[in-house]
Amino acid sequence: MIVLKLGGSVVTDKDRAETLDGEALDRAADAVADALAVPSEALAEGLVVVHGGGSFGHHNASEHGVSTIAGTRDPTAVHDIHGAMTTLNRFVLSRLLERDVPAVPVHPFSAGHRDADGEFHLPTGQVATLLAEGFVPVLHGDVIAHAGEGVTIVSGDELVAELARALEADRIGLCSTVPGVLDADDRVVERIESYGTVADVLGESESTDVTGGMAAKVRALLELEADASIFGLEELEGFLEGAEPGTTIE
């Protein structure tokens, strides 16, 4: 089984509020549909898609001062952020459905929560059942109930990590706007086995991002048992077919 994340910077114009990158989303949907038509061994066991917030979620979260650790009890903030993410989710779903991918939504706000220690909990029985019934569940970054904080943000990267652990994913892929994790000379780092080896080159995102950027991705993926790949959009279909493009995180 494969857990795939489509980065928010891939499917949206992250520097313009609530702006879809329709061309990139079409390319991603084409790659998913083509790979599912003749599935690889891992893909034959099912596919879960997670997409980031991009200019939809991050813009609204930033406007309301909400992040993965800073919460709010303002219902307007909840509606603005969750509403923006469900709008983006509908765009993603529609592109997949147009290509006969059996995609269905799973909204984290209605399913998961953070406890008082900030630990994220997501029941995955629904996702596992949808997979077994032949669907492609599509989740997204979202607001999440947080004990003692109102609501905070759950990032797409957190969702990927939780789903990969709970569903025992065979492969994990993060499709980004860069061809992998880049070193100081903008060359792709082929393999990462520990965070310390790349800590110096992982900087902050240039666009509005309330969930930690590349550094958070690498930290989360290093904690998982399955190998993960970070790669660019042009490598998406190859990854789904079994290749190991970009950076492999062990």
N, C-alpha and C positions, 0 to 999 in steps of 0.2 A: 504494500500500500504506500502511496506517495502523498505527502503533505506539501503543497505548493503555495508559496506566497507571491502574489503580484504586488510589488511595492507601490505605495501611493504615488511616488515620483514617476513611476512607469505609466500608470493609467490616468494621471491628471497632470495638468500644468501646475506644479507645486508653488509657483510664484504668483499665481493669479487666483484669487478666491473663487472656489466652487467652479473650476474650469476643467472640463474633461479633455483628455488627450485621446480623441476618438480614433485617430490613426493607430496609435500604439495599442489601444485596447483591442481594436480589430485584429492586429497582428497577433496579440496574445491569444485571443479567442480562436483564431485560425490554427495556431500551434497546438492548442489543447484539443481542438476537434480532430485535427489530422492525427495526433498521437493516439487518441482514443479509438480511432477507426481501425488501427492495427496495433493494439496495446502491447507494450513490453511486458515482461514477466511481472515486474513490480506493479505496473499500472493495471494489470489484469485483476489485481486484488482491490482496486478502487482508488479514487482520487478525491482528496479534500482540498478545496481552494480557500485561501485566506487573502483578502486584499487590504492594503493599508488605507489610511485616511487621506493622504495627499492634501490637496488644497481645499477639500471638503471638510474633513475632520479636524486637521491641524489648525486651519484658519479659525474655525469657530471655537475650538478649545483654547487657543491663544487669546482670542477676544474676551473670553470669560475667565481667563487665568486658571484653567484646569489642566492638570497633567497627570502622570501616573502616580504622583505623590501628593499633589495639591488638589484638594477636593472642593466641592460646592454643594450647597443645599438650595440653590436657586433653580426652581423648576423651569424657568425660561432657558437657562443654560443647558439643562438636560434635553429639552425639546430641540434647541438649536443644534447641538452637537449630534444627538442621535438622529434627528431629522436629516441633517446633511449626510450622515453616513448611510442611512437607508436609501436616500436618493442615489448616492454613488453605487450602492449595492444593486439597485434596480438597473442601472446602466450596465453593470458587469453581467448581471443575470440575463438581461435582454440580448447582449451580444453572444453569450454562450448558447442561449435557447435558439437564436436565429440559425445556429450551426448544428442544431439537433443534439447538443450536449444536455443531458438531463439534470440541469443545475437547479437547486432549490436553496432558499435562504435559511440561515440559522443566525439569529440576532443575539449576540452575547449579552446585551442589556437584559434580555428576558430570561437568561439561563444561568449566568454566573454571578460571583460576588467576590469581594475581598474581605478577609476577616480583620479583626482589630490589629493584627500584626502585619497587615498589608499583603498577606499571602493570597494569591489568586486561586480560585476554585471554579472549575467548569465541569459540570456533569456531562459526560460524553456518550451516554447511552443512546441519546437521540441521534447523534452523528453516526455512531456505529450501526444503528439500525437502518438509517438511510443508506449507508454504504452497502449493507447486506442486501437491501432491496433494489440496488442498481442506480441509486441517485448519486449526483455529485454535490455534496453539501458545500455551500459558499458562505463563509463567515467573514467578518470584517472588524477592524478596530472600532471601539465603541466606548460609551460611558458604561460604568459598572457600579453597582451598589457597593459601598465601602463602609464597613462598621466604624463609626466614630468620625467619618469624614464626609458623609453625604454620598456623593458619587465622585469617582476619579476616572481616569482613562485606562482602558486595557488596550495595549498595543497589539498590532498584528503579529509582532515577533513573540509576544507572550502567548498568544493563541497558538501559534505554530509549535512552540515548545510544549505547551500543555497537551495539545492534540497528538503530537508525535510520541510523547511518553505514554499517554493513556491508550492510544490505538496501536502502539508498537509498530510505528511506521518503518518501512524498509528503507525509504529514501526521503530526504527533505531538500527542497529547493527554494531559494530566495531569488526571484527575478528582479533585478535592479536596473538603474540607468547607467551603471558602470560594469565593466566586464569581470569584476571580482574585487577583492580587497587589494588596494593599491599600496605599493611601498613609497618611499620618499621620492623615487624617480618615476612615479606613475607607472610602474610595471606591476603586473598581476602577481600577487603572492600565491603560488600554486597550492601550498598546503599549510594549515595552521594547526598546531598541536597544543599550544598554550597561549594565553592572552599576552603574556609578557613579551613574546617574540614580536608582537605587532602593536603594542600599546603606544609607542612613540609616533606611529604614523596614522593612528585613528583619531581624527579631529572631529569637530562639531559639523553638523550639516549646515550648508550655506543657506538653505531655505528654512522656513518656519517648521520646526519639528519638536513636538512636546514629548516625544517618547524615547529619545536617546541616540538616534542616528546609528551609524555603522558600529560604533563601539558596543552598544547594547545588543545588536544582532550577534556579534561574534561571541560575547560573553554567554548569551543564552544558548547558542548552538553548541558551544564547547561542553555544556553540561549534559548533552543528550548522548544516548548510546549509538544511534544511527549516524552515519556520516551525512554531512550536509554540504550543499554547494551554493555558492553565491555567484551569479553570472548575469550577463546582459540579456536583453530581450531577444537578440538574434540567436542566442543559444538555447532558448526555451524548448523548442521542439526536440533538439538533440538531447537535452537533459531528460525529457519525458521518455525518450526512446532508449535511454540507458547510458548515455555518455556522461562524463564527469567534467563539464566545462568550468571555466573560471577558477574560483578558489574552493578547495575542498577543506572542510573543517572537521577534524577528527575528534 
